[in-house]
């Protein structure tokens, strides 16, 4: 099993992710190839909260272009964790 810090890469900071915090849902970028059970255990270990459910989404890279040069952004995996009623993660609360 991987270390918890290797599973969770970073929190996703966006308007949509902050709107979900009021419903107890927190969004993270996670490593490719990890399962929902590993994500749940990693979030519980790092933040000392109880996770009810984990939903994952594979985000495909977007085509980008700057002048003549074109390329593609990297693909990544997003996880949305639903916490138990009344629990919070303080990293997201500093807004």
Secondary structure, DSSP 8 states (H G I E B T S, - for coil): ---HHHHEEEE--SHHHHHHHTTTEEEEEE-TT--HHHHHHHHHHHH---EEEEEEEEE---EEEETTEEEE---EEEEEEEE-TT---GGGG--
